[in-house]
């Protein structure tokens, strides 16, 4: 990616973060009855539109969903010092949580009303270090296949210049919500 394109993308991502940051200050929960009343994509759309609160993990790790469609969800976050491990770089848990959110919600976006999911397995490969100088990153999750009981998806974390930091696959259990 050329420098001008990367700079334009970085400016777009930074503006997106500035719009979303006020919503991170008031995370909340959506009850299971509300979740059961709509399909997975409708639920994700309400979070992205600000009609439902962001989950608490979004505030804790400073990330949020920014775009999506059935089978594809994108989260954005900006790593900072609070995400560091003792070696002076972003902890692997940040990578894993960001990717688990993206790939899991990609599966969720394909689910019918009254159906939920949980992660059974997550495989993450970290390819390069992140620091507070990395700037915003995006984790894009894409469904591979969703069946009646099992869903699989893959994802990757990239920066505005298109550099890949990690990639992952997941297997999710799909079930009727109690």
N, C-alpha and C positions, 0 to 999 in steps of 0.2 A: 504494500500500500504506500502511495506517495505521501510526503510530509504534509502537503496541503489537505489532502483527503483525511488524514489522521487528525489534523488540527480541527477540521470542521466537525468530525465525528466527536472529538473530545469536547468541543464547545456545546454540541447538542446534548451529550451525556451529562455534562455539568449543569446545563439548564434544567434538564429533567430532574436531576438530584435536588436542585434548589426548589423546584415545584413540589417535590414529594417530601422534603425534609420536615415541614410542619406536621405532616401526618404521622411521622415516626414518633413524635412526642406524646401521642395519645393512642398507644396500642390497645387492643381489646380482644375479646372472644366473641365468636358468633355461636350461638347454641346449636346443638345437634338437630333440634326440631326445624330450625331455619335452614340448616345445611340439607336436611332430608327433603325440603320442599322444592328444591331446584336441582338441575343437572350441574355437573362439575364445571363446565365452562361458564355458565351463568354465575355461579359462585365466584369464580376467579375474576370475571368481568366486574362484579360489584366491589371486589377488593381494589382492583386497579382504578376504578372510577371514584373511589373514596366513599362509596355508599356503605361499605362494611369496613371496620377497623383493620389495620394491619396486625398480623400476629405479633405477639411479644418478642419472638425470636428476631423479628425484623429490627426492633429497637435495640435489642441486646447486641446484635452483630452489624447493625447499620446497613441493612439491605431491604429491598422491596421489589415487587413485580412491576415491570414497566410495559410489557406488551404481551399479547398472546392471541392464539386462535386455537380451535380444537386440534390437539396433538402437538402443540408448540407453545411453551411459556418461557419468557425471558425475565430474569431478575438482575438488578443492578446493585452494586455496593462499592464503597470506597474503603479499602483497608487503611487502618490507622494504627497508632501505637498500642491502643487497647487490645489489638488482635495479635500482638507479638508473642513469640515464644522466647525462651531465655537466650537463644542464639541470635536474636536481633532481626528476625524476619517474621512474616505472618505465619501463625500456627496452622498446621494442617487441618485442624478442626474447622477453620474458617472456610477453606476450600471445600471440605466435605459437606458442611452445612449448606453452603450456597448451592452446590451441585445437587444435594439431596432435595432441596426445595425446588429447583428447576425441573429435575427429571420426575420427581414425584407429582408435582403440579401439572406437568405435561400429561401424565397418566390420568390424573384427576379430571383434566379438561375433556376427557373422552367418556366420562362416566355418566350414566343415566341418573335421573332423579331417584333419590333414596339409596344410592350406592356409594360406598366409601372405599378407602384403600389404606394400606399401611406398607411401609418399606419392609421387605423381607431380606433384601441383599443390596449392598451398594459397593461397587468397586471403583476406586478412584486412583488415577495415575497423576501425580504432580510432576510437572515437567520443568518448571522454572519458579524461582522464588518471587514472592510478592513482598513489597515493603510499603511504607507510607508514601513513598515517592511514585508508586505505580500509577496512582490516579484511579479513576473509576474503572471497574471491570464489569463485564456482563456474563452471566451464566445462562446459556440457552439449552433448554431441555426439549428433546424431540422424541415422540413415541415411536417405538419400533413395531410393537404389536400389543393390542389390548383384547383379551378374551373375556370369558365369563368369570374366571377365577384368578387369572394371572395377567399382569401388564408388564411390559418391558419398555425401557426408554434409554436414550443416551444423551449425554450433554457435554458441554465444554465451557471453560472460562476463557474469555479473551479480553484484551484491553482495546482501547480505541484505535490503536495502530494495527490491530488484527493479530497480535502475538498471542499464542495459546499458552495458558498457564497450567491447565489441567483438563483431563477428560474423564468421563465416568459412564458406567452403565448401572442400571438398577433393575431389580425384579420386585414387583409390588403384588401383594395379596389384595384381591378385590372381593368385597363382601356386601351383603345387604346391611344398611345401617340399622343398629338396634333401636 
